[in-house]
Amino acid sequence: MRQLGSWGARVAVGFLRACAVAVVTLLIPAVWAAAVALGVLWGPANPWSWLLPVVLVGTGTLALARPVCRAVRFLVERWTGTVVPPGYREPGPVTRMSTGYWWNGHSYERSRRDAVLDQAWRTWWGDPATWRDLRFTGTAPFTAGLAAAVPPVALAAAVLGLTGPSPLSRPVGALFAALAVASAPYAWRLLEPVAVRSLGPSRAMLLAERVDELTAQRADVTVAQAAEIRRIERDLHDGAQAGLVALGLSLATAEKLMESDPARARALMRSARAGAAGSLAELRDLVRGINPPVLTERGLVDAVRALALNSPLDVTVTADRRFRLEPPIESAVYFGVAELLTNATKHAGASRVRITVGHSETGVVVEVEDDGRGGAVAGGVVAGGGVTGGVVAGGAGGLAGLRRRLAVFDGTLEISSPDGGPTRATMMVPCESL
């Protein structure tokens, strides 16, 4: 009895899904049929009777192609869990020039609205995904649409046959009813392979998107490297260089006073020795900021533990095991943890931080959680605190800079920071060397 009920539920759900697929995929052919019917009703004597069907078919297809394809993607994802990426191009920003006109990357317009409309139209018309959608609307009715139409059409024929006056109509109606029941659980399933094959981005589109992504990442890395070089130059100029200049002046003065005032010369020598020690410490800190020795010698896990020991917060580090990664990946993850920990100290009002270093089947996963105020936002600016807070410095720091640093290695950063905390940041970087 339970199996019969389960089978009945499958038939009912399948029938409803088949009807939905038939309506969505046959919508545009229905518009075509309506346009032809209007042209016929207009009258063959009218020399312009052919124009109305052509206009309605063209405008209806162009207007409904993208909504129909979005509905198909939604149904496939909802019923099967298969995600068919849309791959549509996004319009770029529009800029107001000093002349008062608006530039959208293609033409100058008098108003922002005109610039946005012109750019949206050009983007839509030149998008390969638009033509892919149009091809799908032409092929889907004759594949998934026809298959999905079998159960409702068979049910309608069964009703007509069973209620018909002829004795032969009842057996025919029973056959159609059996066909409707038997095909209902399966008639809609052709939509998934058709959608994946026809609506998924082509290899050329994927390569173009990857090239654009790598170009943007290269530009971000160039900006970050330039900012890091400026930071190193500033630290050398304001710190170690100034100390070394003062050290040279002290030694020169001590050399002149060696015979006339030995006591003062010895005092200057002591001061110079202290200055040399301070300059050496500054240089060591600067080198440690570029590439910490513990990271090179001991690996990511021990480097994070050393970072936790130097933090004023109560930091707990948990790692499933020690492992070594490629040096660039270790450096990116280490400085990501350092930035999150620093922002937790400065902005979150946190007292405890928990750092978990682990690995999955595809890469390294690092989670940083604090008990601060929360409210961290994705823009890289603190809204009440959180480990991801901080102001973006020169466009290369904060959350945005951390995400760009991880994106170079196809890494991701996920943030959970409700108001009141806790704030949890999860970094994941694919790596095959684990």
C-alpha positions in Angstrom: 0.0 0.0 0.0 2.8 2.3 0.8 4.5 1.6 -2.5 1.3 2.3 -4.3 1.0 5.6 -2.6 4.6 6.5 -3.4 4.0 5.6 -7.0 0.9 7.7 -7.1 2.8 10.7 -5.6 5.4 10.3 -8.3 2.8 10.3 -11.0 1.1 13.4 -9.6 4.4 15.3 -9.1 5.6 14.2 -12.5 2.4 15.3 -14.2 2.6 18.8 -12.6 6.2 19.2 -13.6 5.5 18.0 -17.2 2.7 20.6 -17.4 5.1 23.3 -16.1 7.8 22.3 -18.6 5.3 22.3 -21.5 4.0 25.7 -20.6 7.5 27.2 -20.3 9.1 25.7 -23.4 6.0 26.0 -25.7 5.3 29.6 -24.7 7.2 31.1 -27.6 5.7 28.7 -30.2 2.3 29.7 -28.8 3.2 33.3 -29.5 4.2 32.3 -33.1 0.9 30.5 -33.6 -1.1 33.5 -32.2 0.8 35.8 -34.5 0.0 33.7 -37.6 -3.6 33.5 -36.5 -3.9 37.3 -36.2 -2.3 37.6 -39.7 -4.9 35.2 -41.1 -7.7 37.1 -39.4 -6.4 40.4 -40.7 -7.3 39.1 -44.1 -5.3 37.8 -47.1 -6.7 40.7 -49.2 -4.7 43.2 -47.2 -1.2 43.5 -48.8 0.3 44.2 -45.3 -1.2 41.2 -43.6 2.2 39.4 -43.6 3.8 42.3 -41.6 1.9 41.7 -38.4 2.9 38.1 -37.9 6.6 38.9 -38.6 6.6 41.8 -36.1 4.9 39.8 -33.4 7.1 36.8 -33.9 10.3 38.8 -33.8 9.4 41.0 -30.8 7.8 38.2 -28.9 10.8 35.9 -29.4 13.3 38.6 -28.4 11.3 39.7 -25.4 10.6 36.2 -24.0 13.8 34.4 -24.8 15.7 35.4 -21.7 12.8 35.1 -19.2 12.0 31.6 -20.6 15.6 30.5 -20.2 15.8 31.9 -16.7 12.6 30.0 -15.8 14.2 26.8 -17.3 17.3 27.3 -15.2 15.2 27.8 -12.1 13.1 24.6 -12.7 16.2 22.5 -13.4 18.0 23.7 -10.3 14.8 23.4 -8.1 14.0 19.8 -9.3 17.4 18.2 -9.9 19.9 20.4 -8.1 21.8 21.0 -11.3 23.0 24.6 -11.6 23.1 25.9 -15.1 25.2 29.1 -15.0 23.6 32.0 -17.0 26.9 33.5 -18.3 25.3 36.8 -19.2 27.5 39.8 -19.6 27.1 42.6 -17.1 27.0 46.2 -18.4 29.9 48.3 -17.3 29.7 51.6 -15.4 28.8 54.9 -17.0 30.9 58.0 -16.4 30.0 61.6 -16.4 32.5 63.7 -18.3 33.6 67.3 -17.7 31.5 68.4 -20.6 28.3 67.2 -18.9 27.8 64.2 -21.3 27.8 60.6 -20.1 30.2 58.1 -21.5 29.1 54.4 -21.4 32.1 52.8 -23.2 30.5 53.1 -26.6 29.0 56.6 -27.1 28.3 59.9 -25.4 24.8 60.6 -24.2 23.1 63.7 -22.8 21.7 62.0 -19.7 22.6 59.1 -17.5 19.4 57.3 -18.4 20.1 57.4 -22.1 23.7 56.2 -21.5 22.5 53.3 -19.4 19.8 52.3 -21.9 22.2 52.5 -24.8 24.8 50.4 -23.0 22.3 47.8 -21.8 21.0 47.4 -25.4 24.5 47.1 -26.8 25.5 44.6 -24.1 22.4 42.5 -24.7 22.7 42.6 -28.5 26.4 41.7 -28.4 26.2 39.1 -25.7 26.8 35.5 -27.1 24.4 34.3 -24.4 21.6 36.1 -26.1 22.0 34.1 -29.2 22.4 30.9 -27.2 19.0 31.7 -25.6 17.4 32.2 -29.0 18.8 28.9 -30.2 17.4 27.2 -27.1 13.9 28.7 -27.7 14.0 27.3 -31.2 15.1 23.7 -30.2 13.5 23.2 -26.8 9.9 23.0 -28.0 10.8 20.1 -30.3 12.7 18.2 -27.6 11.8 18.8 -24.0 8.6 20.5 -24.9 7.2 17.7 -27.0 8.2 15.1 -24.4 6.6 17.2 -21.5 3.4 17.6 -23.5 2.8 13.9 -23.7 1.1 13.5 -20.3 -1.3 16.4 -20.5 -2.2 15.7 -24.1 -2.7 12.0 -23.4 -4.9 12.9 -20.4 -7.0 15.3 -22.5 -7.4 12.5 -25.1 -8.3 10.0 -22.4 -11.1 12.3 -21.0 -12.5 12.8 -24.5 -12.3 9.1 -25.3 -13.9 7.9 -22.0 -16.7 10.4 -22.3 -17.3 9.8 -26.0 -20.5 8.1 -27.3 -18.8 5.6 -29.5 -18.1 2.1 -28.0 -14.6 2.2 -29.6 -13.7 5.5 -27.9 -13.6 4.0 -24.4 -10.8 1.5 -25.0 -8.9 4.3 -26.9 -9.5 6.6 -23.9 -8.2 3.9 -21.5 -5.0 3.5 -23.6 -4.4 7.3 -23.5 -5.0 7.3 -19.7 -2.4 4.6 -19.3 0.0 6.5 -21.5 -0.5 9.6 -19.4 0.0 7.8 -16.1 3.0 5.8 -17.4 4.8 8.8 -18.9 4.1 11.4 -16.2 7.1 10.6 -13.9 9.6 10.7 -16.8 8.3 13.2 -19.4 9.8 16.2 -17.7 13.2 14.8 -17.2 14.5 15.5 -20.7 14.6 19.2 -19.7 17.8 18.8 -17.6 20.1 17.4 -20.3 18.7 19.8 -22.9 19.2 22.8 -20.6 22.7 21.7 -19.6 23.7 21.2 -23.2 22.0 24.2 -24.7 22.0 26.8 -22.0 25.4 26.2 -20.3 28.2 28.5 -21.2 30.3 27.4 -24.2 34.0 26.6 -23.9 34.9 29.8 -25.6 32.7 31.8 -23.2 34.4 30.1 -20.2 37.8 30.8 -21.6 36.9 34.5 -22.2 35.6 34.8 -18.6 38.8 33.1 -17.3 41.0 35.5 -19.3 39.0 38.5 -17.9 39.3 37.2 -14.4 43.1 36.6 -14.7 43.5 40.0 -16.2 41.8 41.6 -13.2 43.7 39.5 -10.8 47.0 40.5 -12.5 46.1 44.2 -12.2 45.2 43.7 -8.5 48.5 41.9 -7.8 50.4 44.7 -9.5 48.6 47.3 -7.4 49.3 45.3 -4.2 53.0 44.8 -5.1 53.4 48.5 -5.8 51.7 49.4 -2.4 54.0 46.9 -0.6 57.1 48.3 -2.3 56.1 51.8 -1.2 55.5 50.6 2.4 59.0 49.0 2.5 60.6 52.2 1.1 58.8 54.3 3.6 59.8 52.0 6.5 63.4 52.0 5.4 63.5 55.8 4.9 61.8 56.7 8.2 63.2 53.9 10.3 66.4 52.0 9.6 67.9 54.7 7.2 67.4 57.5 9.7 68.9 55.3 12.5 72.0 54.5 10.3 72.5 58.2 9.4 72.4 59.1 13.1 74.8 56.2 13.8 77.3 57.6 11.3 77.1 61.1 12.7 77.7 59.7 16.2 80.7 57.7 15.1 82.2 60.7 13.3 81.7 62.9 16.3 83.2 60.3 18.6 86.2 60.0 16.4 86.9 63.7 16.7 86.5 63.7 20.4 88.6 60.6 21.1 91.7 62.6 22.1 90.2 65.8 23.4 87.2 64.4 25.4 87.5 60.6 25.8 84.5 60.4 28.2 82.2 62.1 25.9 83.5 60.0 23.0 82.8 56.8 25.0 79.2 58.0 25.7 78.7 58.6 22.0 80.0 55.2 21.3 77.6 53.6 23.7 74.8 55.6 22.1 75.8 54.5 18.7 75.9 50.9 19.8 72.3 51.2 21.1 71.3 52.9 17.9 72.8 50.1 15.9 70.9 47.5 17.9 67.7 49.5 17.4 68.3 49.7 13.6 69.0 46.0 13.4 65.8 45.2 15.3 63.9 47.5 12.8 65.4 45.7 9.9 64.6 42.3 11.4 60.9 43.4 11.8 60.8 44.7 8.3 62.2 41.4 6.9 59.8 39.5 9.1 57.0 41.5 7.6 58.1 40.5 4.1 58.6 36.8 4.7 58.7 35.6 8.3 61.6 33.1 8.9 59.3 30.8 10.9 57.0 30.5 7.9 59.9 29.5 5.7 61.5 27.1 8.2 58.5 25.6 10.1 55.5 26.0 7.8 52.1 27.5 8.1 50.8 25.9 11.3 53.8 26.9 13.4 53.9 30.4 11.8 50.3 30.9 12.8 51.0 29.7 16.4 54.0 32.1 16.6 51.7 34.9 15.4 49.2 34.0 18.1 51.8 34.1 20.8 52.6 37.8 19.9 48.9 38.8 20.0 47.5 40.7 23.0 44.3 38.6 22.8 43.6 35.2 24.1 44.2 33.2 20.8 43.7 29.5 20.5 45.2 27.7 17.5 43.9 24.3 16.5 45.4 22.3 13.6 44.7 18.7 12.6 48.3 18.1 11.5 51.4 19.9 10.2 51.7 20.2 6.5 53.7 22.2 4.0 52.2 24.1 1.1 53.7 25.9 -1.8 55.5 29.1 -0.5 53.2 31.6 -2.3 50.1 29.9 -0.9 51.6 29.7 2.6 52.5 33.4 2.5 49.0 34.4 1.3 47.2 32.4 4.0 49.6 33.5 6.7 49.2 37.2 6.0 45.5 36.7 5.7 45.4 35.3 9.2 47.7 38.1 10.4 45.3 40.7 8.9 42.2 39.2 10.4 43.9 38.9 13.8 45.1 42.5 13.7 41.7 43.8 12.8 40.2 41.7 15.6 42.6 43.4 18.0 42.1 47.0 16.7 38.4 47.1 15.7 36.3 44.2 17.0 36.6 44.8 20.7 37.3 41.1 21.0 39.0 39.3 23.9 39.3 35.8 22.5 40.1 34.5 19.0 40.0 30.9 17.8 42.0 29.9 14.7 41.5 26.6 13.1 43.9 25.4 10.4 42.8 22.3 8.5 42.5 20.8 5.1 39.8 19.3 3.0 39.9 17.1 -0.1 40.6 20.1 -2.3 42.8 22.4 -0.3 43.6 24.2 2.9 40.9 25.7 5.1 41.5 28.3 7.8 38.8 29.7 10.1 39.3 32.7 12.3 36.5 33.5 14.8 36.4 36.2 17.4 33.9 37.1 20.2 33.8 40.8 19.1 30.9 43.1 18.3 30.3 41.7 14.8 28.7 43.7 12.1 31.6 43.3 9.6 30.5 44.2 6.1 31.8 42.9 2.7 33.0 46.3 1.6 36.1 46.1 3.8 34.9 48.7 6.3 34.0 47.9 9.8 30.4 48.2 10.9 30.7 47.7 14.6 33.9 45.6 14.5 34.7 42.1 13.5 37.8 40.3 12.3 37.3 41.5 8.8 37.0 45.1 9.7 39.4 47.9 8.9 39.6 50.6 6.4 40.8 49.8 2.9 44.2 51.4 2.6 44.9 52.6 -0.8 42.5 50.0 -2.3 44.9 47.2 -1.4 44.1 46.5 2.2 41.2 45.4 4.3 38.7 42.7 3.3 38.9 43.6 -0.4 42.7 43.3 -0.4 42.5 39.9 1.4 40.0 38.6 -1.1 42.1 39.7 -4.0 45.2 38.1 -2.5 43.3 34.8 -2.2 41.7 35.1 -5.6 45.1 34.9 -7.3 45.1 31.2 -6.2 41.4 30.6 -6.8 40.8 31.0 -3.1 37.7 32.2 -1.4 36.8 34.2 1.7 33.4 33.7 3.4 32.2 36.0 6.2 29.6 35.5 8.9 29.3 38.5 11.1 25.9 39.2 12.7 25.4 42.2 14.9 26.6 41.3 18.4 29.0 38.7 17.1 30.6 36.3 16.8 32.5 37.1 13.6 33.7 34.1 11.6 36.0 34.4 8.5 36.7 31.2 6.5 39.6 31.2 4.0 39.8 28.3 1.5 42.6 27.9 -1.0 42.7 24.9 -3.4 46.0 23.0 -3.2 47.0 19.6 -4.6 50.1 19.2 -2.4 48.2 18.2 0.7 
